[in-house]
Amino acid sequence: MGDVLMVQLWRQHRDDRDPLVDKGTVMLLKEPYLKGTADGKYLLRVDHVSDVVFVLDHDERMPAVWRTKVGHGDTAQTWRVHGDKHRDASRYRSAIKCYTRSLACSPTLEEECIARIGRSQAFHESEQYEAALSDAEIAVNTGTAFRHLAEKARFRQAEVLYALQRYQACYDVLAALCRDSPYHTTAKALLHRAIARVTEQTYGTYPFLDMQAEARKRQTPELGHATYIGPVRIQDAGSRGRGVFTTKPVKLGELLFCEKAFATSWGDEGLGKRTKIKMEVDTDPAGFNFHGKTVAECNAIIRKMQASPSCIPKVVDLYHGLYPSRLSNGLVDGQPVIDSFQIRHIVRFNSFAVPRSSHNHVFRTESKPEFQTDASGVWTFASHVNHSCAYNAHRAFIGDFIIFRAAQDLPAGTEITTWYVLPSQISEVSQQSPFETWGFECGCAMCTEAKEIGSDVRTKRNALLTELSSMIQGQMDEVVRTTVSWDRVLRRVESGVRELEQTFAQSAVEVPRRWLANLLFDFVRMGLNRPIHPKVMTTHRAVQLLLWCLRSLGFVIEGGERGTLRVKRWGLLSVDGADAMSCWLSLRRAYQETAPELVTPAEEYARMAYLIHMGEDETFSTTIEGTKTSSAGPSRPPLSKTKSRPSRPPKPAAPSRWKRTMCTYTPADHDTTQLYSSRRD
Ligand SMILES: C[S@@+](CC[C@H](N)C(=O)[O-])C[C@H]1O[C@@H](n2cnc3c(N)ncnc32)[C@H](O)[C@@H]1O
């Protein structure tokens, strides 16, 4: 009839150098459907990438009348030359088409092998690693008869195995290649990298300093390291579905796993700027609104699944709520079946919004006053960790790596938990559940206690909390402006806090008192901030209040004022306000005046908290001291399998440096619960 219908292709990978649809492109659409447009017309909408099949000329499904006529110049060699040209210009789609045509008319095994090597490279450069590997392996087999091609094909195979993160297999190929061709310097260099990756994968030893530096430097900080899964495994967690459990006793701070993201989406703006992604708002048939990073993240996942079909099962196996699983894992018409809507559900339940490095969440400077959430991504192993507000494992980020460390000593068979979001007020726990998005109720001690207390206790607790926090702020201002004595404020705060404590029937070890700890910590910080509140708090009182703060988080501490300081039980690390790391660092500072003998143990505890918070402690001294040399602290045995540091002699405390540090180190100035995104926190 001469009609023309618009076609809308969703979620396809766009490459402006090499358009997906060009003049003469022939597509087959599966399950096509028409969608009405605002101007009263119709278009064909294709939501799922696997609902389009691009038909090439030699494909038997191409109608004969549409096939291009084969000319005299259409030889394997000319197609290959075209392919090389496209590949050199980064037009991989076109290059692959040309190599495919070259393969279709290769008259000899040698010609075929050359075309395979070329196509493997084009697949590799366009991140279609599995197709690249398949071509490389065929080339290795066919190339054995041609010495010059065999070496090339094996190196190709090794490069693709490395890109596929199959480091042991990559090592095996390279070790043999280097034996046969000892002069192959590029193969040797890759062999060294493969060895480093196998070591990371097996022992969890990482060059964290380099990783932090790389994450800061690179615009898209996807780091070239391997995933390590330590003493943990996925298993049934009863009513919580699957969960991650320890396989052996684990010590506080030990590395549980360090996982490279399956897919992340980073902003396309310059380094250090806030993320800005072209907004693409979209509603799927289930009614979810997805925009910005989430759309980009879905696209990144889909693209990776298309390119590496063997990883599809581990993605579609992730929790996706009530959305039905309809996918077969196999290939249909030569390509994997990908349901875009299922991917959206997977992203909704499993994605983390992340900073470039956990440093960005905890530390900020005057030049970088804003907290950045630079990306969002999916980590397929980490996604199995369930939530608890009283979590026992802490996650940190460096580039596209998620690092989980034990935040307590954990016996074998313990389910590890993290926080998705934290309730922002005690009262909220009893009203609307912050976990509604995920469809569960948190059963941790804190949530259970908050639910079980009677409404009179709850009302009293909330009233006291509100009264105390506004009183602290108001009174501190009074102290600064007038001659109101500091002691009077302190007495009022102390009696208010004691009254609040009486609203808890259980001990702080059983039910940590996050909000009380926050309040106390805010108070101490104000008191110690001498440039603003001159001479308001004695350091001795600050020490007592900081210890109180840690005890409110469930820490059991022996001594702490003079002579001895020993943590008998580690409490909640906390991420919002009174985090244990800030408390220990403030204590370390205060001890410089009141009990110098306790500076070193306090620093050790601060270092442990830092390790758990940041995922590594190699940057501890640099970050805390603002110098390149390590600060004081007795050497301790390396934790888990992390790189050990040489022990250094204790150094005297340096108050002037600390002052400088205080300018850059303001962890309690923000509410970290806000920083991770509306999804998983
Ligand atoms: C990212 S998944 C975690 C892994 C999931 N349990 C599984 O079986 O694959 C998030 C989902 O796990 C479940 N979940 C997580 N924490 C939970 C908790 N504390 N209690 C009950 N269910 C929880 C909820 O169904 C939530 O939507």
The ligand as an ORCA input file, in Angstrom:
! r2SCAN-3c Opt
* xyz 0 1
  C      18.569     -7.661     47.193
  S      17.494     -8.917     47.635
  C      18.404     -9.820     48.821
  C      18.534    -11.280     48.449
  C      17.237    -12.039     48.509
  N      16.927    -12.434     49.868
  C      17.250    -13.258     47.606
  O      16.640    -14.264     47.970
  O      17.846    -13.210     46.523
  C      16.324     -7.996     48.554
  C      15.170     -8.787     49.003
  O      15.528     -9.719     50.012
  C      14.525     -9.802     51.019
  N      15.066     -9.282     52.293
  C      16.189     -8.554     52.475
  N      16.393     -8.290     53.779
  C      15.361     -8.839     54.448
  C      14.998     -8.898     55.830
  N      15.738     -8.333     56.775
  N      13.874     -9.557     56.151
  C      13.097    -10.136     55.207
  N      13.387    -10.112     53.870
  C      14.512     -9.475     53.495
  C      13.388     -8.898     50.535
  O      12.511     -9.698     49.799
  C      14.107     -7.930     49.627
  O      13.250     -7.351     48.658
*
